[in-house]
């Protein structure tokens, strides 16, 4: 966990993943646009609290592996941010 | 520098073999957040990357390999990428003025001519080839 709190937590009972983003590292715009891209495969909820944005991802299909979904979403957001950087 | 001190300077990673991930700590006074982004981007296809910590004091990078990559070598690779992009950004900043000058020179042909100055004077004409065609080869008047 990059920090004291867990950034990605899997709730298998409710079939969902909770990813917590620190807005000092991840811009809200990139999180929102990434969430829009994930709408095809997941139901999403976005909440914000102080410096954090929490994204709850519930996959629409049982084929999607919950263990990796949160991490894939994290990578996707980072890639989004990189595409807006110069160079 | 003593051996103990050298070790603490190099070892910026904490490896968790059982959970198959590692955490790297990066000093933002040495490597800026932009450099961390660049380095993380390079490893996106091979590892899951999560950034955390404090962007002003200590940046924490969690790396979780997607395949059976050795955790320590992944961490060292990330360290190399940090250095790589730090050098790149520094060189890029150094060459910024030169880049601008070259670009300005390239685009100069599309600029409107400066008042009281022929375009040839700006660009230079060492071969003397930019003379208007009509001046020397224009049609001669037919003799009546």
gemmi code that builds the backbone of each chain (N, CA, C; Angstrom):
import gemmi

chains = {
    "A": [
        ("UNK", (0.827, -1.191, 0.000), (0.000, 0.000, 0.000), (0.863, 1.241, 0.000)),
        ("UNK", (0.675, 2.093, -0.983), (1.475, 3.314, -1.042), (0.894, 4.341, -0.080)),
        ("UNK", (1.263, 4.236, 1.152), (0.698, 5.116, 2.175), (0.221, 4.256, 3.323)),
        ("UNK", (-0.401, 4.878, 4.305), (-0.802, 4.082, 5.469), (-2.094, 3.301, 5.197)),
        ("UNK", (-3.021, 3.947, 4.452), (-4.306, 3.281, 4.210), (-4.250, 2.456, 2.933)),
        ("UNK", (-5.130, 1.465, 2.886), (-5.202, 0.609, 1.709), (-5.848, 1.380, 0.561)),
        ("UNK", (-5.199, 1.354, -0.597), (-5.711, 2.129, -1.739), (-6.734, 1.348, -2.555)),
        ("UNK", (-6.567, 0.034, -2.568), (-7.504, -0.803, -3.316), (-8.026, -1.887, -2.385)),
        ("UNK", (-9.329, -1.944, -2.217), (-9.871, -3.023, -1.383), (-11.001, -3.736, -2.125)),
        ("UNK", (-10.956, -5.051, -2.037), (-11.920, -5.892, -2.752), (-12.993, -6.376, -1.773)),
        ("UNK", (-14.241, -6.201, -2.173), (-15.352, -6.702, -1.370), (-16.053, -7.784, -2.207)),
        ("UNK", (-15.620, -9.006, -2.005), (-16.136, -10.094, -2.850), (-17.621, -10.368, -2.576)),
        ("UNK", (-18.048, -10.160, -1.347), (-19.447, -10.428, -0.980), (-20.393, -9.512, -1.771)),
        ("UNK", (-19.975, -8.238, -1.868), (-20.805, -7.274, -2.613), (-20.387, -7.163, -4.080)),
        ("UNK", (-19.411, -7.958, -4.457), (-18.903, -7.973, -5.829), (-18.493, -6.570, -6.293)),
        ("UNK", (-17.606, -5.960, -5.536), (-17.151, -4.621, -5.907), (-15.741, -4.346, -5.392)),
        ("UNK", (-15.122, -3.340, -6.017), (-13.769, -2.918, -5.625), (-13.819, -1.446, -5.274)),
        ("UNK", (-13.137, -1.084, -4.214), (-13.085, 0.335, -3.831), (-11.652, 0.830, -4.031)),
        ("UNK", (-11.493, 1.862, -4.860), (-10.168, 2.448, -5.103), (-10.169, 3.882, -4.572)),
        ("UNK", (-9.189, 4.173, -3.733), (-9.108, 5.515, -3.140), (-7.935, 6.267, -3.765)),
        ("UNK", (-8.226, 7.414, -4.366), (-7.200, 8.199, -5.050), (-6.855, 9.455, -4.253)),
        ("UNK", (-5.572, 9.709, -4.156), (-5.098, 10.936, -3.513), (-5.005, 12.003, -4.602)),
        ("UNK", (-5.775, 13.075, -4.462), (-5.823, 14.087, -5.532), (-4.538, 14.912, -5.637)),
        ("UNK", (-3.632, 14.715, -4.690), (-2.333, 15.390, -4.820), (-1.481, 14.692, -5.880)),
        ("UNK", (-1.832, 13.452, -6.198), (-1.099, 12.701, -7.221), (-1.931, 12.468, -8.478)),
        ("UNK", (-3.216, 12.317, -8.287), (-4.100, 11.993, -9.424), (-5.112, 13.123, -9.584)),
        ("UNK", (-5.182, 13.700, -10.776), (-6.093, 14.829, -10.986), (-7.542, 14.330, -11.075)),
        ("UNK", (-8.479, 15.093, -10.510), (-9.894, 14.689, -10.575), (-10.387, 14.502, -12.011)),
        ("UNK", (-9.866, 15.324, -12.935), (-10.291, 15.224, -14.345), (-9.931, 13.852, -14.923)),
        ("UNK", (-8.707, 13.409, -14.642), (-8.288, 12.111, -15.195), (-9.063, 10.960, -14.543)),
        ("UNK", (-9.406, 11.110, -13.266), (-10.191, 10.058, -12.597), (-11.591, 9.995, -13.213)),
        ("UNK", (-12.180, 11.182, -13.419), (-13.542, 11.216, -13.982), (-13.574, 10.660, -15.398)),
        ("UNK", (-12.593, 11.082, -16.219), (-12.617, 10.620, -17.609), (-12.324, 9.119, -17.696)),
        ("UNK", (-11.480, 8.629, -16.787), (-11.216, 7.181, -16.757), (-12.480, 6.423, -16.347)),
        ("UNK", (-13.199, 6.977, -15.375), (-14.441, 6.344, -14.914), (-15.440, 6.253, -16.068)),
        ("UNK", (-15.492, 7.306, -16.877), (-16.394, 7.284, -18.041), (-16.027, 6.144, -18.996)),
        ("UNK", (-14.711, 5.949, -19.166), (-14.259, 4.874, -20.065), (-14.574, 3.483, -19.515)),
        ("UNK", (-14.665, 3.376, -18.190), (-14.944, 2.076, -17.569), (-16.444, 1.785, -17.454)),
        ("UNK", (-17.263, 2.750, -17.871), (-18.721, 2.575, -17.724), (-19.265, 1.395, -18.523)),
        ("UNK", (-18.542, 1.029, -19.603), (-19.009, -0.096, -20.425), (-18.960, -1.417, -19.659)),
        ("UNK", (-17.955, -1.557, -18.817), (-17.776, -2.854, -18.139), (-18.148, -2.827, -16.652)),
        ("UNK", (-18.314, -1.645, -16.095), (-18.586, -1.569, -14.647), (-19.657, -0.523, -14.322)),
        ("UNK", (-20.279, -0.727, -13.175), (-21.117, 0.332, -12.605), (-20.212, 1.091, -11.638)),
        ("UNK", (-20.277, 2.415, -11.711), (-19.334, 3.202, -10.910), (-20.022, 4.188, -9.982)),
        ("UNK", (-19.399, 4.387, -8.849), (-19.822, 5.456, -7.929), (-18.574, 6.252, -7.583)),
        ("UNK", (-18.697, 7.577, -7.630), (-17.540, 8.417, -7.278), (-17.925, 9.308, -6.109)),
        ("UNK", (-17.074, 9.302, -5.104), (-17.284, 10.178, -3.950), (-15.989, 10.907, -3.656)),
        ("UNK", (-16.095, 12.100, -3.120), (-14.855, 12.795, -2.745), (-14.914, 13.221, -1.284)),
        ("UNK", (-13.758, 13.166, -0.674), (-13.655, 13.538, 0.743), (-12.264, 14.120, 0.966)),
        ("UNK", (-12.191, 15.404, 1.307), (-10.918, 16.117, 1.512), (-9.988, 15.928, 0.301)),
        ("UNK", (-8.819, 15.321, 0.516), (-7.860, 15.147, -0.578), (-8.117, 13.876, -1.382)),
        ("UNK", (-9.107, 13.099, -0.968), (-9.303, 11.793, -1.604), (-10.542, 11.735, -2.506)),
        ("UNK", (-10.426, 10.940, -3.540), (-11.591, 10.606, -4.370), (-11.735, 9.090, -4.322)),
        ("UNK", (-12.918, 8.640, -3.934), (-13.157, 7.195, -3.842), (-13.997, 6.741, -5.033)),
        ("UNK", (-13.521, 5.724, -5.698), (-14.257, 5.169, -6.838), (-14.648, 3.729, -6.493)),
        ("UNK", (-15.942, 3.471, -6.562), (-16.431, 2.103, -6.314), (-16.780, 1.484, -7.667)),
        ("UNK", (-16.120, 0.377, -7.967), (-16.337, -0.294, -9.258), (-17.032, -1.640, -9.032)),
        ("UNK", (-18.180, -1.786, -9.661), (-18.877, -3.094, -9.614), (-18.945, -3.629, -11.036)),
        ("UNK", (-18.234, -4.715, -11.316), (-18.227, -5.237, -12.696), (-19.602, -5.742, -13.146)),
        ("UNK", (-19.903, -5.484, -14.417), (-21.191, -5.931, -14.964), (-21.148, -7.419, -15.308)),
        ("UNK", (-19.931, -7.918, -15.557), (-19.786, -9.328, -15.922), (-19.024, -10.073, -14.821)),
        ("UNK", (-19.365, -11.348, -14.668), (-18.689, -12.197, -13.679), (-17.289, -12.593, -14.158)),
        ("UNK", (-17.018, -12.389, -15.467), (-15.717, -12.770, -16.021), (-14.594, -11.836, -15.572)),
        ("UNK", (-14.964, -10.650, -15.120), (-13.931, -9.677, -14.723), (-13.382, -10.038, -13.346)),
        ("UNK", (-12.067, -10.124, -13.281), (-11.410, -10.506, -12.030), (-11.365, -9.310, -11.068)),
        ("UNK", (-12.026, -9.460, -9.952), (-12.095, -8.367, -8.970), (-10.717, -8.008, -8.404)),
        ("UNK", (-9.855, -9.017, -8.283), (-8.538, -8.788, -7.672), (-7.687, -7.797, -8.464)),
        ("UNK", (-7.899, -7.758, -9.785), (-7.069, -6.886, -10.617), (-7.785, -5.621, -11.083)),
        ("UNK", (-9.099, -5.619, -10.967), (-9.878, -4.500, -11.513), (-9.433, -3.139, -10.948)),
        ("UNK", (-9.285, -3.072, -9.653), (-8.879, -1.809, -9.021), (-7.517, -1.348, -9.483)),
        ("UNK", (-6.582, -2.302, -9.583), (-5.225, -1.960, -10.023), (-5.212, -1.544, -11.484)),
        ("UNK", (-6.024, -2.212, -12.305), (-6.128, -1.837, -13.722), (-6.661, -0.405, -13.836)),
        ("UNK", (-7.622, -0.107, -12.994), (-8.201, 1.241, -13.019), (-7.146, 2.272, -12.595)),
        ("UNK", (-6.367, 1.938, -11.589), (-5.281, 2.829, -11.154), (-4.293, 3.090, -12.299)),
        ("UNK", (-3.904, 2.018, -12.997), (-2.976, 2.169, -14.119), (-3.584, 3.014, -15.234)),
        ("UNK", (-4.864, 2.817, -15.462), (-5.556, 3.554, -16.521), (-5.558, 5.056, -16.219)),
        ("UNK", (-5.811, 5.388, -14.961), (-5.824, 6.804, -14.562), (-4.431, 7.413, -14.748)),
        ("UNK", (-3.413, 6.660, -14.370), (-2.030, 7.156, -14.516), (-1.687, 7.371, -15.996)),
        ("UNK", (-2.119, 6.444, -16.833), (-1.871, 6.578, -18.272), (-2.592, 7.804, -18.827)),
        ("UNK", (-3.782, 8.071, -18.335), (-4.555, 9.248, -18.741), (-3.796, 10.535, -18.402)),
        ("UNK", (-3.218, 10.532, -17.213), (-2.488, 11.716, -16.774), (-1.254, 11.934, -17.622)),
        ("UNK", (-0.578, 10.840, -17.954), (0.639, 10.927, -18.760), (0.333, 11.502, -20.143)),
        ("UNK", (-0.837, 11.154, -20.680), (-1.186, 11.627, -22.020), (-1.390, 13.139, -22.047)),
        ("UNK", (-1.622, 13.730, -20.865), (-1.793, 15.186, -20.824), (-0.506, 15.921, -20.464)),
        ("UNK", (0.543, 15.138, -20.207), (1.826, 15.760, -19.855), (2.632, 16.086, -21.106)),
        ("UNK", (3.450, 17.152, -21.074), (4.266, 17.459, -22.242), (5.411, 16.472, -22.406)),
        ("UNK", (5.902, 16.360, -23.628), (7.096, 15.546, -23.864), (6.810, 14.105, -24.210)),
    ],
    "B": [
        ("UNK", (32.516, 7.527, 2.678), (31.205, 7.131, 3.163), (31.267, 5.693, 3.706)),
        ("UNK", (30.738, 5.475, 4.890), (30.803, 4.137, 5.486), (29.831, 3.200, 4.771)),
        ("UNK", (30.065, 1.892, 4.960), (29.218, 0.895, 4.279), (27.756, 1.019, 4.707)),
        ("UNK", (27.555, 1.263, 5.993), (26.198, 1.360, 6.528), (25.453, 2.532, 5.885)),
        ("UNK", (26.147, 3.643, 5.759), (25.532, 4.845, 5.213), (25.215, 4.669, 3.723)),
        ("UNK", (26.152, 4.010, 3.032), (25.979, 3.778, 1.593), (24.728, 2.929, 1.355)),
        ("UNK", (24.539, 1.907, 2.204), (23.386, 1.026, 2.060), (22.075, 1.810, 2.231)),
        ("UNK", (22.027, 2.666, 3.236), (20.793, 3.401, 3.487), (20.489, 4.392, 2.359)),
        ("UNK", (21.546, 4.855, 1.686), (21.325, 5.809, 0.599), (20.754, 5.116, -0.635)),
        ("UNK", (21.148, 3.876, -0.837), (20.724, 3.162, -2.045), (19.387, 2.448, -1.831)),
        ("UNK", (19.242, 1.808, -0.688), (18.040, 1.003, -0.464), (16.823, 1.879, -0.166)),
        ("UNK", (16.097, 2.164, -1.201), (14.888, 2.963, -1.007), (13.637, 2.117, -1.198)),
        ("UNK", (13.854, 0.788, -1.143), (12.674, -0.064, -1.381), (12.423, -1.045, -0.246)),
        ("UNK", (11.130, -1.310, -0.086), (10.702, -2.263, 0.929), (9.967, -3.373, 0.174)),
        ("UNK", (10.459, -4.575, 0.286), (9.886, -5.674, -0.498), (8.982, -6.550, 0.385)),
        ("UNK", (7.788, -6.823, -0.136), (6.854, -7.710, 0.565), (6.635, -8.938, -0.310)),
        ("UNK", (7.491, -9.931, -0.119), (7.468, -11.126, -0.973), (6.157, -11.901, -0.884)),
        ("UNK", (5.630, -12.030, 0.312), (4.416, -12.832, 0.504), (3.238, -12.254, -0.284)),
        ("UNK", (3.105, -10.929, -0.248), (1.982, -10.289, -0.973), (2.363, -9.925, -2.402)),
        ("UNK", (3.629, -10.169, -2.772), (4.149, -9.901, -4.118), (4.031, -8.427, -4.530)),
        ("UNK", (4.531, -7.550, -3.710), (4.636, -6.141, -4.103), (5.773, -5.478, -3.357)),
        ("UNK", (6.143, -4.303, -3.842), (7.186, -3.546, -3.152), (6.811, -2.081, -3.091)),
        ("UNK", (7.389, -1.391, -2.131), (7.149, 0.045, -2.014), (8.486, 0.764, -2.098)),
        ("UNK", (8.538, 1.710, -3.034), (9.738, 2.521, -3.209), (9.477, 3.902, -2.634)),
        ("UNK", (10.437, 4.427, -1.913), (10.271, 5.804, -1.451), (11.179, 6.710, -2.277)),
        ("UNK", (10.614, 7.821, -2.704), (11.341, 8.758, -3.566), (11.370, 10.122, -2.883)),
        ("UNK", (12.552, 10.699, -2.855), (12.699, 12.026, -2.273), (12.343, 13.076, -3.339)),
        ("UNK", (11.266, 13.841, -3.131), (10.853, 14.798, -4.176), (11.840, 15.952, -4.394)),
        ("UNK", (12.790, 16.089, -3.454), (13.810, 17.126, -3.671), (14.861, 16.639, -4.668)),
        ("UNK", (14.951, 15.335, -4.843), (15.893, 14.774, -5.827), (15.170, 14.512, -7.154)),
        ("UNK", (14.048, 13.849, -7.069), (13.262, 13.560, -8.272), (11.886, 14.208, -8.126)),
        ("UNK", (11.553, 15.072, -9.072), (10.258, 15.766, -8.994), (9.110, 14.788, -9.284)),
        ("UNK", (7.906, 15.234, -8.986), (6.729, 14.390, -9.208), (6.571, 14.052, -10.695)),
        ("UNK", (6.934, 15.008, -11.559), (6.853, 14.754, -13.002), (7.756, 13.585, -13.407)),
        ("UNK", (8.945, 13.564, -12.829), (9.891, 12.474, -13.129), (9.306, 11.132, -12.673)),
        ("UNK", (8.654, 11.147, -11.504), (8.031, 9.916, -10.984), (6.921, 9.442, -11.940)),
        ("UNK", (6.131, 10.396, -12.446), (5.070, 10.039, -13.400), (5.665, 9.370, -14.644)),
        ("UNK", (6.712, 9.983, -15.191), (7.347, 9.440, -16.402), (7.850, 8.020, -16.155)),
        ("UNK", (8.544, 7.844, -15.030), (9.126, 6.531, -14.721), (8.025, 5.489, -14.506)),
        ("UNK", (6.955, 5.901, -13.837), (5.842, 4.977, -13.581), (5.187, 4.578, -14.900)),
        ("UNK", (5.079, 5.531, -15.802), (4.414, 5.274, -17.082), (5.137, 4.166, -17.870)),
        ("UNK", (6.464, 4.170, -17.771), (7.253, 3.167, -18.508), (6.927, 1.751, -18.035)),
        ("UNK", (6.638, 1.617, -16.741), (6.400, 0.273, -16.183), (4.922, -0.146, -16.182)),
        ("UNK", (4.060, 0.696, -16.724), (2.616, 0.401, -16.647), (2.216, -0.929, -17.278)),
        ("UNK", (2.925, -1.316, -18.340), (2.531, -2.568, -19.007), (3.037, -3.803, -18.266)),
        ("UNK", (3.970, -3.618, -17.342), (4.524, -4.779, -16.630), (4.157, -4.840, -15.152)),
        ("UNK", (3.661, -3.709, -14.634), (3.334, -3.698, -13.202), (2.164, -2.766, -12.922)),
        ("UNK", (1.496, -3.035, -11.819), (0.458, -2.118, -11.345), (1.159, -1.078, -10.467)),
        ("UNK", (0.873, 0.185, -10.750), (1.571, 1.263, -10.034), (0.562, 2.099, -9.259)),
        ("UNK", (0.861, 2.337, -8.006), (0.026, 3.221, -7.187), (0.929, 4.247, -6.516)),
        ("UNK", (0.556, 5.502, -6.658), (1.349, 6.573, -6.037), (0.672, 7.031, -4.751)),
        ("UNK", (1.483, 7.345, -3.766), (0.945, 7.816, -2.490), (2.008, 8.553, -1.707)),
        ("UNK", (1.748, 8.710, -0.433), (2.698, 9.425, 0.425), (2.435, 10.912, 0.423)),
        ("UNK", (3.502, 11.672, 0.616), (3.391, 13.129, 0.648), (4.211, 13.707, -0.511)),
        ("UNK", (3.573, 14.390, -1.467), (4.315, 14.878, -2.639), (5.417, 15.899, -2.308)),
        ("UNK", (5.374, 16.450, -1.092), (6.406, 17.436, -0.736), (7.525, 16.845, 0.119)),
        ("UNK", (7.211, 15.754, 0.815), (8.225, 15.174, 1.714), (8.759, 13.818, 1.234)),
        ("UNK", (7.845, 12.919, 0.947), (8.255, 11.560, 0.569), (7.179, 10.930, -0.320)),
        ("UNK", (7.564, 10.661, -1.553), (6.615, 10.027, -2.482), (6.781, 8.511, -2.361)),
        ("UNK", (5.663, 7.817, -2.197), (5.713, 6.354, -2.113), (5.143, 5.761, -3.395)),
        ("UNK", (5.872, 4.822, -3.953), (5.428, 4.174, -5.196), (5.257, 2.678, -4.927)),
        ("UNK", (4.038, 2.217, -5.081), (3.785, 0.782, -4.901), (3.827, 0.110, -6.260)),
        ("UNK", (4.653, -0.915, -6.394), (4.769, -1.660, -7.649), (4.354, -3.106, -7.407)),
        ("UNK", (3.412, -3.550, -8.217), (2.913, -4.931, -8.102), (3.063, -5.561, -9.490)),
        ("UNK", (4.036, -6.465, -9.688), (4.262, -7.009, -11.041), (3.068, -7.804, -11.568)),
        ("UNK", (2.854, -7.680, -12.889), (1.746, -8.420, -13.518), (2.159, -9.863, -13.806)),
        ("UNK", (3.482, -10.071, -14.019), (3.958, -11.437, -14.291), (4.914, -11.871, -13.170)),
        ("UNK", (5.817, -12.792, -13.494), (6.711, -13.317, -12.444), (8.020, -12.538, -12.316)),
        ("UNK", (7.992, -11.267, -12.648), (9.206, -10.453, -12.552), (9.702, -10.403, -11.107)),
        ("UNK", (11.010, -10.457, -10.974), (11.611, -10.371, -9.650), (11.344, -8.973, -9.068)),
        ("UNK", (10.891, -8.957, -7.835), (10.491, -7.686, -7.216), (11.647, -6.698, -7.123)),
        ("UNK", (12.806, -7.206, -6.695), (13.939, -6.298, -6.510), (14.415, -5.707, -7.832)),
        ("UNK", (14.440, -6.544, -8.866), (14.914, -6.031, -10.162), (13.914, -5.019, -10.732)),
        ("UNK", (12.642, -5.234, -10.426), (11.622, -4.271, -10.857), (11.848, -2.907, -10.162)),
        ("UNK", (12.135, -2.985, -8.889), (12.405, -1.764, -8.129), (13.634, -1.041, -8.642)),
        ("UNK", (14.682, -1.800, -8.933), (15.917, -1.189, -9.425), (15.692, -0.584, -10.815)),
        ("UNK", (14.850, -1.251, -11.590), (14.539, -0.723, -12.913), (13.804, 0.620, -12.791)),
        ("UNK", (12.915, 0.675, -11.825), (12.196, 1.934, -11.588), (13.180, 3.036, -11.191)),
        ("UNK", (14.142, 2.689, -10.342), (15.166, 3.662, -9.952), (15.943, 4.159, -11.168)),
        ("UNK", (16.277, 3.247, -12.068), (16.989, 3.639, -13.293), (16.154, 4.581, -14.148)),
        ("UNK", (14.866, 4.278, -14.235), (13.979, 5.134, -15.036), (13.868, 6.536, -14.423)),
        ("UNK", (13.872, 6.578, -13.107), (13.840, 7.890, -12.430), (15.036, 8.733, -12.876)),
        ("UNK", (16.200, 8.107, -12.824), (17.429, 8.821, -13.200), (17.393, 9.207, -14.683)),
        ("UNK", (16.951, 8.267, -15.488), (16.847, 8.478, -16.931), (16.002, 9.723, -17.254)),
        ("UNK", (14.821, 9.803, -16.627), (13.930, 10.917, -16.943), (14.365, 12.213, -16.271)),
        ("UNK", (15.038, 12.101, -15.147), (15.564, 13.312, -14.509), (16.593, 13.964, -15.431)),
        ("UNK", (17.461, 13.149, -16.015), (18.482, 13.661, -16.945), (17.814, 14.219, -18.196)),
        ("UNK", (16.828, 13.479, -18.691), (16.118, 13.908, -19.906), (15.475, 15.285, -19.708)),
        ("UNK", (14.780, 15.445, -18.570), (14.094, 16.718, -18.322), (15.090, 17.862, -18.138)),
        ("UNK", (16.224, 17.549, -17.503), (17.240, 18.588, -17.290), (17.845, 19.024, -18.630)),
        ("UNK", (18.170, 18.050, -19.471), (18.728, 18.354, -20.791), (17.712, 19.105, -21.635)),
        ("UNK", (16.462, 18.665, -21.516), (15.393, 19.283, -22.284), (15.241, 20.764, -21.902)),
        ("UNK", (15.336, 21.034, -20.599), (15.236, 22.423, -20.137), (16.425, 23.243, -20.628)),
        ("UNK", (17.607, 22.588, -20.665), (18.819, 23.276, -21.124), (18.709, 23.665, -22.594)),
        ("UNK", (18.126, 22.731, -23.377), (18.047, 22.948, -24.828), (16.796, 23.711, -25.256)),
        ("UNK", (16.014, 24.148, -24.303), (14.745, 24.796, -24.619), (14.933, 26.013, -25.540)),
        ("UNK", (15.912, 26.870, -25.191), (16.114, 28.092, -25.985), (16.584, 27.767, -27.396)),
        ("UNK", (17.425, 26.747, -27.475), (17.923, 26.339, -28.788), (16.773, 25.802, -29.651)),
        ("UNK", (15.901, 25.004, -29.027), (14.738, 24.459, -29.737), (13.858, 25.593, -30.250)),
        ("UNK", (13.631, 26.581, -29.379), (12.781, 27.717, -29.758), (13.388, 28.484, -30.925)),
        ("UNK", (14.729, 28.663, -30.868), (15.416, 29.404, -31.928), (15.293, 28.674, -33.263)),
        ("UNK", (15.449, 27.340, -33.221), (15.356, 26.549, -34.460), (13.942, 26.620, -35.026)),
        ("UNK", (12.965, 26.498, -34.135), (11.568, 26.534, -34.564), (11.213, 27.909, -35.144)),
        ("UNK", (11.737, 28.935, -34.503), (11.482, 30.299, -34.977), (12.068, 30.496, -36.379)),
        ("UNK", (13.271, 29.926, -36.557), (13.959, 30.042, -37.846), (13.169, 29.322, -38.938)),
        ("UNK", (12.614, 28.151, -38.563), (11.830, 27.365, -39.528), (10.561, 28.113, -39.919)),
        ("UNK", (9.922, 28.720, -38.930), (8.646, 29.385, -39.197), (8.802, 30.778, -39.775)),
        ("UNK", (10.033, 31.245, -39.826), (10.268, 32.616, -40.271), (9.774, 32.866, -41.693)),
        ("UNK", (9.855, 31.837, -42.526), (9.443, 31.995, -43.926), (7.960, 32.334, -44.032)),
        ("UNK", (7.191, 31.971, -43.007), (5.758, 32.251, -43.050), (5.389, 33.582, -42.393)),
        ("UNK", (6.393, 34.251, -41.862), (6.101, 35.510, -41.191), (5.915, 36.623, -42.216)),
        ("UNK", (5.138, 37.616, -41.844), (4.966, 38.782, -42.709), (6.287, 39.556, -42.732)),
        ("UNK", (6.663, 40.141, -43.876), (7.939, 40.854, -43.940), (7.966, 42.057, -42.997)),
        ("UNK", (9.129, 42.261, -42.413), (9.300, 43.388, -41.497), (9.326, 44.674, -42.299)),
        ("UNK", (8.700, 45.693, -41.783), (8.609, 46.967, -42.501), (9.999, 47.551, -42.771)),
        ("UNK", (10.211, 47.981, -44.011), (11.482, 48.596, -44.384), (12.618, 47.594, -44.497)),
        ("UNK", (12.270, 46.316, -44.617), (13.316, 45.291, -44.679), (12.903, 44.238, -45.700)),
        ("UNK", (13.746, 43.987, -46.669), (13.453, 42.961, -47.667), (13.521, 41.574, -47.022)),
        ("UNK", (12.673, 40.608, -47.444), (12.750, 39.248, -46.869), (14.142, 38.639, -46.986)),
        ("UNK", (14.831, 38.971, -48.084), (16.167, 38.403, -48.294), (17.145, 38.839, -47.221)),
        ("UNK", (16.929, 40.027, -46.704), (17.838, 40.528, -45.679), (17.727, 39.714, -44.393)),
        ("UNK", (16.500, 39.228, -44.119), (16.294, 38.425, -42.898), (16.893, 37.033, -43.042)),
        ("UNK", (16.655, 36.435, -44.210), (17.078, 35.051, -44.398), (18.509, 34.925, -44.893)),
        ("UNK", (18.978, 35.981, -45.570), (20.303, 35.903, -46.152), (20.238, 35.245, -47.522)),
        ("UNK", (21.085, 35.675, -48.413), (21.092, 35.100, -49.763), (22.535, 35.028, -50.242)),
        ("UNK", (23.286, 34.077, -49.673), (24.710, 34.031, -50.006), (24.973, 33.744, -51.478)),
        ("UNK", (24.096, 32.999, -52.160), (24.305, 32.651, -53.568), (23.762, 33.692, -54.530)),
        ("UNK", (23.050, 34.637, -54.012), (22.455, 35.663, -54.865), (21.446, 35.099, -55.836)),
        ("UNK", (20.622, 34.176, -55.367), (19.687, 33.487, -56.286), (18.238, 33.916, -56.091)),
        ("UNK", (18.007, 34.798, -55.172), (16.607, 35.145, -54.898), (16.151, 36.394, -55.655)),
        ("UNK", (16.816, 36.667, -56.765), (16.405, 37.824, -57.565), (15.096, 37.529, -58.279)),
        ("UNK", (14.214, 38.514, -58.424), (12.983, 38.254, -59.171), (13.296, 37.868, -60.620)),
        ("UNK", (12.571, 36.896, -61.107), (12.804, 36.337, -62.451), (12.655, 37.418, -63.523)),
        ("UNK", (11.631, 38.190, -63.382), (11.296, 39.149, -64.418), (12.353, 40.216, -64.659)),
        ("UNK", (13.157, 40.442, -63.623), (14.145, 41.516, -63.762), (15.161, 41.220, -64.866)),
        ("UNK", (15.580, 39.940, -64.959), (16.595, 39.589, -65.968), (16.010, 38.847, -67.161)),
        ("UNK", (14.998, 38.021, -66.893), (14.492, 37.175, -67.978), (13.093, 37.578, -68.443)),
        ("UNK", (12.646, 38.703, -68.049), (11.315, 39.127, -68.427), (11.187, 39.295, -69.938)),
        ("UNK", (9.947, 39.353, -70.408), (9.729, 39.495, -71.857), (10.281, 40.830, -72.341)),
        ("UNK", (10.949, 40.718, -73.454), (11.435, 41.964, -74.046), (10.349, 42.545, -74.947)),
        ("UNK", (10.313, 43.820, -74.981), (9.297, 44.471, -75.826), (9.593, 44.235, -77.291)),
        ("UNK", (8.552, 43.879, -77.997), (8.739, 43.658, -79.445), (8.975, 44.996, -80.142)),
        ("UNK", (9.916, 44.891, -81.022), (10.178, 46.118, -81.761), (9.073, 46.326, -82.796)),
        ("UNK", (8.554, 47.514, -82.773), (7.470, 47.839, -83.691), (7.939, 47.849, -85.088)),
    ],
}
model = gemmi.Model(1)
for chain_id, residues in chains.items():
    chain = gemmi.Chain(chain_id)
    for i, (resn, *xyz) in enumerate(residues, 1):
        res = gemmi.Residue()
        res.name, res.seqid = resn, gemmi.SeqId(i, " ")
        for name, pos in zip(("N", "CA", "C"), xyz):
            atom = gemmi.Atom()
            atom.name, atom.element = name, gemmi.Element(name[0])
            atom.pos, atom.b_iso = gemmi.Position(*pos), 0.0
            res.add_atom(atom)
        chain.add_residue(res)
    model.add_chain(chain)
structure = gemmi.Structure()
structure.add_model(model)
structure.setup_entities()
